[in-house]
Amino acid sequence: MIIWITGASTGIGRATAKKFAARGDTVIVSARGVDALNSLAEKCSGLKGQIIPKPCDTTDEEAVNQAVAEAEDEAGPIDLAILNAGVYLPVRHAPFDRDAYRKTIDINLQGTVNCLAPLIDRMVPRKSGRIYMVSSVAGYSGLPTSAAYGASKAAMINLAESLKFDLDNHGVSIGVINPGFVRTPATDQNEFPMPFLMEVEDAADRIVQGVDRGGFEITFPRRFTYQLKVLRLLPHWLYFSFVSRSTGWKDKTD
């Protein structure tokens, strides 16, 4: 299988690329960090599959188009894309950081759209291909410090749901990956308890398993993420009260 993974220089993207390469897949890896991608390819050189570095900035539309074209020229048609490039910038009410919101939307949402365009243009005529967008359980409903991040991830979930109606008629599968808390430099910024915190290798295993099963949503750990799904059904006053207490946010002061 030919797989393209963005945001593959660190964290979940890097670990997932290694898992797929270990089982024999050809994995094109993209990110802005050229050295990190080359290091990943070198470390995986003895695996059954191979890692092909294809650096690009997903916020650069032309760079993404070129990366996809070159990847397919070198490796063949992309069977599976995991659009993982993203950023988490914690925000508070004051000072209200418009730049943090702008950067988050540009990378998480518009960067994903930039990747979708060349993939869909190529997969629809072939009537084959799968795309998973890495969103987050933060996209289910509001969480402390996640106003920018959660908004971008909620938009990604809606984007995938809306596109599915069209793409289903053209043989192209689209879905979302909604992880809970995974130990990365991003989650190290959180100022509240993170239940069911997972290691990045475990998260990568869940993604590979989920891809093999198929379906619209890959979410983990389910005992946590399904609790969040239930919380969405609560009246707002009860939801806000529960989340504030469980995260200790009601006790925080500026």
Helices and strands as residue ranges (DSSP letters): E 2-6, H 11-22, E 26-30, H 34-43, E 50-53, H 61-75, E 80-83, H 98-104, I 105-110, H 111-126, E 130-134, G 137-139, H 147-167, G 168-170, E 173-179, G 187-189, H 200-213, E 217-220, H 222-231, H 236-247, G 249-251
